[in-house]
Amino acid sequence: MTVLVDHSRRRVEILERAFELFAEEGFAGVTYQKIANRCGVSRTSIYKYFKDKDEIFVYAIKLATKNLSASVKKVVDREEWSTVDKIRRVMRLTAKMLEENRVFLRVVLDYLTSLKSSGGDVRRKARRHTFGFRFLLTRLVADAMAEGQFRPGDASQTAARLYCIVEAFVLNLTVTDAMDGKECVALINSYLDELLTTPEGERGA
């Protein structure tokens, strides 16, 4: 009897197990054999889906960001929320996801550091994984300005400042441990409050 394999599901399962391993042992500590053992399959089975450990790691990051993107889309699609409220919720979701995956973020930092030391294009790789998020922020900020919720200005610059807060939070999570998720969200909300044309408590008064 032929056993049908759901290759898409198997690929995701490999990434999920590999994600766990990278978080536990760091990028350098994980081998193809360890990934195979965690998945309960042979090394040759893993090679059917990924050419090397680097590719698995990159796709594991994509899987994590894809899960965040799905949650963010649900927020953006809610028509009853104002654009500013959507921005607050998106930023809160992002901070929560980052804090929950701080160990894996340290692995990502280790990976990027190793890539840079070997002459790799770290900036290009990082921008590739963050372009969608930066684009969404710029679009939401532009909408808030067009709707009169934010003061007029350069939407791309405003979005860049919001993204810089996220980057600073990642640095805190991976290196200094000087800021938690609540503090990050409070900082973001404080900045957003400064952009409002009318204090939210006065809207509709």
C-alpha positions as CSV (number, residue, x, y, z in Angstrom):
1,M,0.0,0.0,0.0
2,T,1.4,3.4,-1.0
3,V,1.6,6.0,1.8
4,L,0.9,9.5,0.6
5,V,3.1,12.2,2.1
6,D,1.9,15.8,2.5
7,H,5.1,17.4,1.5
8,S,4.0,20.9,2.3
9,R,3.1,19.8,5.8
10,R,6.3,17.8,6.2
11,R,8.3,20.9,5.2
12,V,6.6,23.0,7.8
13,E,7.1,20.4,10.5
14,I,10.9,20.3,9.7
15,L,11.0,24.1,10.0
16,E,9.1,24.0,13.3
17,R,11.4,21.4,14.8
18,A,14.5,23.1,13.5
19,F,13.2,26.4,15.0
20,E,13.1,24.8,18.4
21,L,16.6,23.4,18.0
22,F,18.1,26.7,16.9
23,A,16.5,28.4,19.9
24,E,17.9,25.7,22.2
25,E,21.4,25.3,20.9
26,G,22.2,28.3,18.7
27,F,22.9,28.3,15.0
28,A,26.4,26.8,15.3
29,G,25.3,24.0,17.7
30,V,22.7,22.6,15.3
31,T,23.6,20.0,12.7
32,Y,21.7,18.3,9.9
33,Q,21.7,15.1,12.0
34,K,20.2,16.8,15.0
35,I,17.4,18.3,12.9
36,A,16.8,14.8,11.4
37,N,16.7,13.3,14.9
38,R,14.3,15.9,16.2
39,C,12.0,15.3,13.2
40,G,12.3,11.5,13.5
41,V,13.5,11.0,9.9
42,S,16.8,10.3,8.1
43,R,19.3,13.0,7.0
44,T,18.5,12.1,3.3
45,S,14.8,12.8,4.0
46,I,15.7,16.4,5.1
47,Y,17.8,16.9,2.0
48,K,14.7,16.3,-0.1
49,Y,13.3,19.6,1.3
50,F,16.4,21.8,2.1
51,K,19.8,21.9,0.6
52,D,21.7,22.9,3.8
53,K,21.4,24.2,7.3
54,D,21.5,27.8,6.3
55,E,18.5,27.4,4.0
56,I,16.6,25.7,6.9
57,F,17.5,28.6,9.2
58,V,16.4,31.3,6.7
59,Y,13.1,29.5,6.0
60,A,12.5,29.1,9.8
61,I,12.7,32.9,10.1
62,K,10.3,33.2,7.2
63,L,7.9,30.9,8.9
64,A,8.0,32.9,12.1
65,T,7.4,36.2,10.3
66,K,4.6,34.6,8.2
67,N,2.8,33.7,11.5
68,L,3.2,37.3,12.6
69,S,2.0,38.6,9.2
70,A,-1.2,36.5,9.5
71,S,-2.0,38.0,12.9
72,V,-1.2,41.5,11.6
73,K,-3.5,41.1,8.6
74,K,-6.4,40.3,10.8
75,V,-5.8,43.6,12.6
76,V,-5.5,45.6,9.4
77,D,-8.7,44.1,8.0
78,R,-10.8,45.2,10.9
79,E,-12.9,48.0,9.4
80,E,-14.4,49.2,12.8
81,W,-10.9,50.2,14.1
82,S,-9.3,53.5,13.3
83,T,-6.0,53.5,11.5
84,V,-4.2,54.8,14.5
85,D,-5.7,52.0,16.6
86,K,-4.6,49.5,14.0
87,I,-1.0,50.9,14.2
88,R,-1.1,50.6,18.0
89,R,-2.3,47.0,17.8
90,V,0.2,46.0,15.1
91,M,3.1,47.4,17.2
92,R,1.8,45.6,20.3
93,L,1.5,42.3,18.4
94,T,5.1,42.8,17.1
95,A,6.5,43.6,20.6
96,K,4.7,40.5,22.0
97,M,6.1,38.2,19.3
98,L,9.6,39.5,19.7
99,E,9.5,39.1,23.5
100,E,8.2,35.6,23.2
101,N,11.0,34.6,20.9
102,R,13.9,36.4,22.5
103,V,16.1,33.3,22.6
104,F,15.6,32.7,18.9
105,L,16.4,36.4,18.3
106,R,19.8,35.9,19.9
107,V,20.4,33.0,17.5
108,V,19.5,35.3,14.6
109,L,21.9,37.9,15.9
110,D,24.6,35.2,16.2
111,Y,23.8,34.1,12.6
112,L,24.0,37.6,11.2
113,T,27.3,38.3,13.1
114,S,28.8,35.1,11.6
115,L,27.5,36.1,8.2
116,K,29.0,39.5,8.4
117,S,32.4,38.2,9.5
118,S,32.5,35.8,6.5
119,G,31.8,38.7,4.1
120,G,28.1,38.2,3.6
121,D,25.6,41.0,2.8
122,V,23.9,41.3,6.2
123,R,22.0,44.5,5.3
124,R,20.5,43.0,2.2
125,K,19.4,39.8,4.0
126,A,17.9,41.8,7.0
127,R,16.0,44.2,4.7
128,R,14.6,41.3,2.7
129,H,13.0,39.9,5.9
130,T,11.7,43.3,7.1
131,F,10.6,45.0,3.9
132,G,7.0,43.9,4.2
133,F,6.7,45.2,7.8
134,R,8.3,48.5,7.0
135,F,6.1,48.9,3.9
136,L,2.9,48.2,6.0
137,L,3.9,50.7,8.6
138,T,4.5,53.4,6.0
139,R,1.1,52.7,4.4
140,L,-0.7,52.8,7.7
141,V,1.0,56.1,8.7
142,A,0.2,57.6,5.3
143,D,-3.4,56.6,5.7
144,A,-3.6,58.1,9.2
145,M,-2.2,61.4,7.9
146,A,-4.6,61.4,4.9
147,E,-7.5,60.8,7.3
148,G,-6.4,63.7,9.5
149,Q,-5.7,61.4,12.5
150,F,-2.0,62.3,12.4
151,R,-0.4,65.6,11.8
152,P,0.8,66.0,8.1
153,G,4.4,65.0,7.5
154,D,6.7,62.5,5.8
155,A,5.0,59.1,6.3
156,S,8.2,57.1,5.4
157,Q,10.2,59.0,8.0
158,T,7.6,58.6,10.7
159,A,7.4,54.8,9.9
160,A,11.2,54.6,10.0
161,R,11.2,56.1,13.5
162,L,8.6,53.5,14.6
163,Y,10.7,50.8,13.1
164,C,13.8,52.2,14.9
165,I,12.0,51.7,18.2
166,V,11.4,48.0,17.2
167,E,15.1,47.6,16.4
168,A,16.1,49.1,19.7
169,F,13.7,46.7,21.4
170,V,15.4,43.8,19.6
171,L,18.8,45.0,20.8
172,N,17.5,45.2,24.4
173,L,16.1,41.6,24.1
174,T,19.2,40.2,22.7
175,V,21.9,42.1,24.5
176,T,21.1,44.5,27.3
177,D,17.7,43.2,28.8
178,A,17.0,46.8,29.7
179,M,13.4,47.0,28.3
180,D,10.4,44.6,28.4
181,G,7.4,44.4,26.1
182,K,5.2,46.7,28.2
183,E,7.9,49.4,28.2
184,C,8.4,49.1,24.5
185,V,4.6,49.5,23.8
186,A,4.5,52.4,26.2
187,L,7.3,54.1,24.3
188,I,5.6,53.5,21.0
189,N,2.2,54.8,22.2
190,S,3.9,57.9,23.6
191,Y,5.4,58.6,20.2
192,L,2.1,58.0,18.5
193,D,0.3,60.3,20.9
194,E,2.7,63.1,19.8
195,L,1.5,62.6,16.2
196,L,-2.2,62.9,16.9
197,T,-4.0,65.9,15.6
198,T,-6.5,65.6,18.4
199,P,-6.1,63.7,21.7
200,E,-8.0,60.4,21.4
201,G,-10.0,61.1,24.5
202,E,-11.4,64.2,22.9
203,R,-12.5,62.6,19.7
204,G,-16.2,62.6,19.2
205,A,-16.7,65.0,22.1
